[in-house]
Amino acid sequence: MQQIEAWIKKLGYKNYELSVITADAGFRKYYRLKVGEESFVIMDASADKESVYPFIDISVRLLKAKVEVPRIVSQNLQEGYLLLTDLGSRHLADMLSPMSVELLYMKAISEIVKIQTIDTTGLDLYNREFLLFEMNLMQEWYLKQHLQVGLSDIQQSVLDNSLELIASVVLSQPQNIFVHRDFHSRNIMLENGKLALIDYQDARCGALTYDLVSLLKDVYVEFDAQQMESLALEFKTLKGVEVSDEMFIRWFDFTGLQRHLKILGIFARLNIRDNKSAYLKDIPLTLKYVKTVCSKYDELKPLGELLKT
């Protein structure tokens, strides 16, 4: 905190209030800086300074696509600090209800359509290797370390074959599309009726349905599955995707499964490695999404049985 306050003084701010907003699931921390009537947010990435560069890069790409994001007011790349415009404290998650969900999610889907126009030159690929790497976090951190479960040779074969199948289906849909990677209700802000995005520095280029799944199968909030599927098909119509509804929902479900297997591993890792136990309460919904998809497709039922362990 002392280093941040020293930087604030260098920027010329004297009579100010500094308060902690929150830390994210990574190594970044956020503070609200109030100076008179003005309010800013300080992103403290001092524990992961390299993450500042992609944040700046992706911010520029999003602004060019006319997507609302925090503006960078000042930067200290040496220490890993950014001074950002303040988008307020109202997340989409705070405004969601059975009455508002369809309207707000359609607004969010329109933002996904916009960000999918972004040039992905230079962004890392969501390729097979990375899809499998993410899913393998589930075995390492959720099964082995959180549940302390080991797999037999037969179970390991089931898991490996299932993950390969999931990756293949994810890669069978349109690729090389801008992917926010965490497009969910806690990373979408509501500012004067408009949606604004945060926490996008890990963006990659990948599958058509990835951000759609992040939104509609949100691990922090759950709505009627049939309603979410209808909204997914609204996205299909908006995008003009020329495949059957059945195929599109298959892409949607398998992409969600890839994401949720990864998240099981990440939530367990956050608790075990990073002492962030708050995410444990979100494991049951994440696991519910996984089991629902596994029970829907015959080829995934062996994976569903394995996860009943």
C-alpha positions as CSV (number, residue, x, y, z in Angstrom):
1,M,0.0,0.0,0.0
2,Q,2.9,2.4,0.8
3,Q,4.2,2.1,-2.8
4,I,0.8,2.8,-4.3
5,E,0.4,5.9,-2.1
6,A,3.8,7.1,-3.1
7,W,2.8,6.7,-6.8
8,I,-0.5,8.6,-6.1
9,K,1.5,11.5,-4.7
10,K,3.8,11.4,-7.8
11,L,0.6,11.8,-9.9
12,G,-0.1,15.0,-8.0
13,Y,-3.1,13.9,-5.9
14,K,-3.0,15.1,-2.3
15,N,-6.4,15.1,-0.6
16,Y,-7.7,11.7,-1.5
17,E,-9.4,8.6,-0.1
18,L,-8.1,5.1,-0.9
19,S,-10.1,2.0,-0.2
20,V,-9.8,-1.7,-1.1
21,I,-12.3,-2.9,-3.7
22,T,-11.4,-6.5,-4.1
23,A,-8.8,-9.0,-5.2
24,D,-9.6,-11.2,-8.2
25,A,-9.0,-14.9,-8.7
26,G,-5.5,-14.1,-10.0
27,F,-2.8,-12.0,-8.4
28,R,-4.3,-8.6,-9.1
29,K,-5.7,-6.3,-6.4
30,Y,-8.0,-3.3,-7.0
31,Y,-8.4,0.0,-5.0
32,R,-10.9,2.9,-5.4
33,L,-9.2,6.3,-5.4
34,K,-11.5,9.3,-4.6
35,V,-10.2,12.8,-5.2
36,G,-12.9,15.4,-4.5
37,E,-15.8,14.6,-6.9
38,E,-13.6,12.3,-9.1
39,S,-13.3,8.6,-8.6
40,F,-10.7,6.2,-10.2
41,V,-9.7,2.6,-9.8
42,I,-6.1,1.5,-9.3
43,M,-5.2,-1.9,-10.6
44,D,-2.3,-3.4,-8.7
45,A,-0.6,-6.0,-10.7
46,S,2.7,-5.8,-8.9
47,A,2.6,-9.5,-8.2
48,D,2.2,-10.2,-11.9
49,K,3.6,-7.2,-13.7
50,E,3.6,-8.8,-17.1
51,S,-0.2,-9.0,-17.1
52,V,-0.3,-5.2,-17.4
53,Y,0.8,-5.3,-21.1
54,P,-1.9,-7.6,-22.4
55,F,-4.5,-5.6,-20.4
56,I,-3.4,-2.4,-22.2
57,D,-3.4,-4.3,-25.6
58,I,-6.8,-5.8,-25.1
59,S,-8.2,-2.5,-23.8
60,V,-7.3,-0.8,-27.1
61,R,-8.8,-3.6,-29.2
62,L,-12.0,-3.5,-27.3
63,L,-12.3,0.3,-27.5
64,K,-11.8,0.1,-31.3
65,A,-14.8,-2.3,-31.4
66,K,-16.8,0.3,-29.5
67,V,-17.0,-1.9,-26.4
68,E,-17.1,0.0,-23.1
69,V,-14.1,-0.7,-20.9
70,P,-12.1,1.3,-18.3
71,R,-10.0,4.0,-19.8
72,I,-6.3,4.1,-18.8
73,V,-5.7,7.5,-17.1
74,S,-2.1,6.8,-16.1
75,Q,0.3,3.9,-15.9
76,N,3.4,2.7,-13.9
77,L,4.7,-0.3,-15.9
78,Q,7.8,-0.6,-13.7
79,E,5.7,-1.3,-10.5
80,G,2.7,-2.8,-12.3
81,Y,0.1,-0.2,-11.5
82,L,-2.6,1.3,-13.7
83,L,-4.9,4.2,-12.9
84,L,-8.3,3.5,-14.6
85,T,-11.6,5.3,-14.9
86,D,-14.2,4.1,-12.4
87,L,-17.1,2.1,-13.9
88,G,-18.8,2.0,-10.5
89,S,-19.7,-1.0,-8.4
90,R,-22.8,-2.4,-10.0
91,H,-22.1,-5.7,-11.6
92,L,-24.6,-7.5,-13.9
93,A,-24.8,-10.1,-11.2
94,D,-26.3,-7.5,-8.9
95,M,-29.2,-6.8,-11.3
96,L,-30.1,-10.3,-12.5
97,S,-33.5,-11.7,-11.6
98,P,-36.0,-14.0,-13.3
99,M,-37.7,-10.9,-14.6
100,S,-34.6,-9.1,-15.9
101,V,-32.4,-11.9,-17.0
102,E,-33.6,-12.2,-20.6
103,L,-33.3,-8.4,-21.4
104,L,-29.9,-8.1,-19.7
105,Y,-28.5,-11.3,-21.2
106,M,-29.6,-10.2,-24.7
107,K,-27.7,-7.0,-24.1
108,A,-24.7,-9.0,-23.1
109,I,-25.1,-11.3,-26.1
110,S,-25.0,-8.2,-28.3
111,E,-21.7,-7.3,-26.7
112,I,-20.3,-10.8,-27.5
113,V,-21.3,-10.2,-31.2
114,K,-19.4,-6.9,-31.1
115,I,-16.2,-8.4,-29.5
116,Q,-16.2,-11.2,-32.0
117,T,-15.4,-8.6,-34.7
118,I,-12.1,-7.8,-33.1
119,D,-8.9,-8.5,-34.9
120,T,-7.2,-11.4,-33.2
121,T,-3.7,-10.9,-34.7
122,G,-1.1,-11.8,-32.1
123,L,-3.4,-13.3,-29.5
124,D,-2.6,-16.8,-28.2
125,L,-4.6,-19.7,-29.7
126,Y,-7.2,-21.8,-27.8
127,N,-5.7,-24.9,-29.5
128,R,-6.0,-28.5,-28.6
129,E,-3.0,-28.5,-26.3
130,F,-4.3,-25.6,-24.3
131,L,-7.9,-27.0,-24.1
132,L,-6.5,-30.2,-22.7
133,F,-4.1,-28.4,-20.4
134,E,-7.0,-26.5,-18.8
135,M,-9.2,-29.6,-18.4
136,N,-6.3,-31.5,-16.8
137,L,-6.4,-29.0,-14.0
138,M,-9.5,-30.8,-12.8
139,Q,-7.7,-34.1,-12.2
140,E,-4.7,-32.5,-10.7
141,W,-6.4,-30.1,-8.3
142,Y,-10.0,-31.2,-7.9
143,L,-9.7,-35.0,-8.0
144,K,-6.2,-35.6,-6.6
145,Q,-5.8,-32.8,-4.1
146,H,-9.3,-31.6,-3.2
147,L,-11.1,-35.0,-3.1
148,Q,-7.9,-37.0,-2.7
149,V,-9.1,-39.5,-5.3
150,G,-6.8,-41.5,-7.5
151,L,-7.9,-43.1,-10.7
152,S,-7.5,-46.7,-11.8
153,D,-6.0,-47.4,-15.3
154,I,-9.4,-47.9,-16.7
155,Q,-10.7,-44.7,-15.2
156,Q,-7.7,-42.8,-16.5
157,S,-8.4,-44.1,-19.9
158,V,-12.0,-43.0,-19.7
159,L,-10.9,-39.5,-18.6
160,D,-8.3,-39.2,-21.3
161,N,-10.6,-40.3,-24.0
162,S,-13.4,-38.0,-22.8
163,L,-11.1,-35.0,-22.7
164,E,-9.9,-35.7,-26.2
165,L,-13.5,-35.9,-27.4
166,I,-14.5,-32.7,-25.7
167,A,-11.5,-30.9,-27.2
168,S,-12.4,-32.2,-30.7
169,V,-16.0,-30.9,-30.4
170,V,-14.9,-27.5,-29.2
171,L,-12.4,-27.3,-32.2
172,S,-15.1,-28.5,-34.7
173,Q,-16.9,-25.1,-34.4
174,P,-15.8,-21.8,-36.0
175,Q,-12.4,-20.8,-34.6
176,N,-10.0,-17.8,-34.5
177,I,-12.6,-15.6,-32.8
178,F,-11.8,-13.1,-30.0
179,V,-12.6,-14.8,-26.7
180,H,-12.8,-12.7,-23.5
181,R,-12.5,-16.0,-21.5
182,D,-14.4,-14.9,-18.4
183,F,-17.5,-13.2,-19.9
184,H,-19.7,-13.7,-16.8
185,S,-22.0,-11.7,-14.6
186,R,-19.2,-10.5,-12.2
187,N,-17.0,-9.2,-15.0
188,I,-19.8,-7.1,-16.7
189,M,-20.5,-3.8,-15.2
190,L,-23.7,-1.7,-15.5
191,E,-22.9,2.0,-16.0
192,N,-25.8,4.4,-16.9
193,G,-27.7,1.5,-18.5
194,K,-24.8,0.4,-20.6
195,L,-22.7,-2.7,-20.2
196,A,-19.0,-2.4,-19.7
197,L,-16.4,-5.2,-19.5
198,I,-13.5,-5.8,-17.0
199,D,-11.0,-8.6,-16.4
200,Y,-10.2,-9.3,-20.1
201,Q,-6.4,-9.3,-20.1
202,D,-6.3,-13.1,-20.6
203,A,-8.2,-12.9,-23.9
204,R,-7.3,-15.5,-26.6
205,C,-8.7,-16.4,-30.0
206,G,-10.8,-19.6,-30.0
207,A,-14.2,-21.1,-30.4
208,L,-17.4,-19.4,-31.4
209,T,-19.5,-20.3,-28.3
210,Y,-16.9,-19.9,-25.5
211,D,-18.0,-16.5,-24.3
212,L,-21.6,-17.4,-24.8
213,V,-21.2,-20.4,-22.5
214,S,-19.4,-18.2,-19.9
215,L,-22.4,-15.9,-19.8
216,L,-25.3,-18.4,-20.0
217,K,-23.8,-21.2,-17.9
218,D,-22.3,-18.8,-15.3
219,V,-20.8,-20.6,-12.3
220,Y,-21.9,-17.9,-10.0
221,V,-25.6,-17.7,-10.9
222,E,-28.1,-20.1,-12.4
223,F,-31.2,-19.6,-14.4
224,D,-33.6,-22.0,-16.2
225,A,-31.6,-24.2,-18.5
226,Q,-34.3,-24.1,-21.3
227,Q,-34.3,-20.4,-21.2
228,M,-30.5,-20.3,-21.5
229,E,-30.7,-22.7,-24.4
230,S,-33.2,-20.4,-26.2
231,L,-30.9,-17.4,-25.6
232,A,-28.0,-19.5,-27.1
233,L,-30.1,-20.0,-30.2
234,E,-30.9,-16.3,-30.4
235,F,-27.1,-15.8,-30.6
236,K,-26.9,-18.4,-33.4
237,T,-29.5,-16.4,-35.3
238,L,-27.8,-13.1,-34.7
239,K,-24.5,-14.5,-36.0
240,G,-26.1,-16.2,-38.9
241,V,-24.5,-19.6,-38.1
242,E,-25.7,-22.1,-40.7
243,V,-25.8,-25.3,-38.7
244,S,-28.8,-27.1,-37.1
245,D,-30.0,-26.1,-33.7
246,E,-29.0,-29.5,-32.5
247,M,-25.4,-29.1,-33.7
248,F,-25.1,-25.6,-32.2
249,I,-26.3,-26.8,-28.8
250,R,-23.8,-29.6,-29.0
251,W,-21.0,-27.1,-29.5
252,F,-22.5,-25.0,-26.7
253,D,-22.7,-27.9,-24.3
254,F,-19.3,-29.4,-25.0
255,T,-17.6,-26.0,-24.8
256,G,-19.3,-25.4,-21.4
257,L,-18.1,-28.8,-20.3
258,Q,-14.5,-27.9,-21.2
259,R,-14.8,-24.6,-19.3
260,H,-16.5,-26.2,-16.2
261,L,-13.9,-29.0,-15.9
262,K,-11.2,-26.3,-16.0
263,I,-13.1,-24.3,-13.3
264,L,-13.4,-27.3,-11.0
265,G,-9.6,-27.5,-11.0
266,I,-9.1,-23.7,-10.6
267,F,-11.6,-23.4,-7.7
268,A,-9.8,-26.3,-5.9
269,R,-6.4,-24.7,-6.7
270,L,-7.5,-21.3,-5.4
271,N,-8.4,-22.9,-2.1
272,I,-5.3,-25.2,-1.7
273,R,-2.5,-23.2,-3.2
274,D,-3.8,-19.6,-2.8
275,N,-5.8,-19.9,0.5
276,K,-8.9,-18.5,-1.3
277,S,-11.6,-20.7,0.2
278,A,-14.5,-18.5,-0.9
279,Y,-14.6,-20.2,-4.3
280,L,-15.4,-23.6,-2.7
281,K,-19.1,-22.6,-2.4
282,D,-19.3,-22.3,-6.2
283,I,-18.1,-25.9,-6.9
284,P,-21.6,-27.5,-6.5
285,L,-23.1,-25.4,-9.3
286,T,-20.1,-26.0,-11.5
287,L,-20.3,-29.7,-10.9
288,K,-24.0,-29.7,-11.6
289,Y,-23.4,-28.2,-15.1
290,V,-20.8,-30.9,-15.7
291,K,-23.0,-33.8,-14.7
292,T,-26.0,-32.4,-16.6
293,V,-24.1,-32.4,-19.9
294,C,-22.5,-35.8,-19.2
295,S,-26.0,-37.3,-18.7
296,K,-27.3,-35.7,-21.9
297,Y,-24.8,-37.3,-24.3
298,D,-24.2,-41.1,-24.4
299,E,-20.6,-40.7,-25.2
300,L,-20.1,-38.6,-22.1
301,K,-21.9,-40.9,-19.6
302,P,-18.7,-42.7,-18.6
303,L,-17.1,-39.4,-17.6
304,G,-20.3,-38.6,-15.6
305,E,-19.9,-41.9,-13.8
306,L,-16.3,-41.2,-13.0
307,L,-17.1,-37.8,-11.5
308,K,-19.6,-39.4,-9.1
309,T,-16.6,-40.6,-7.2
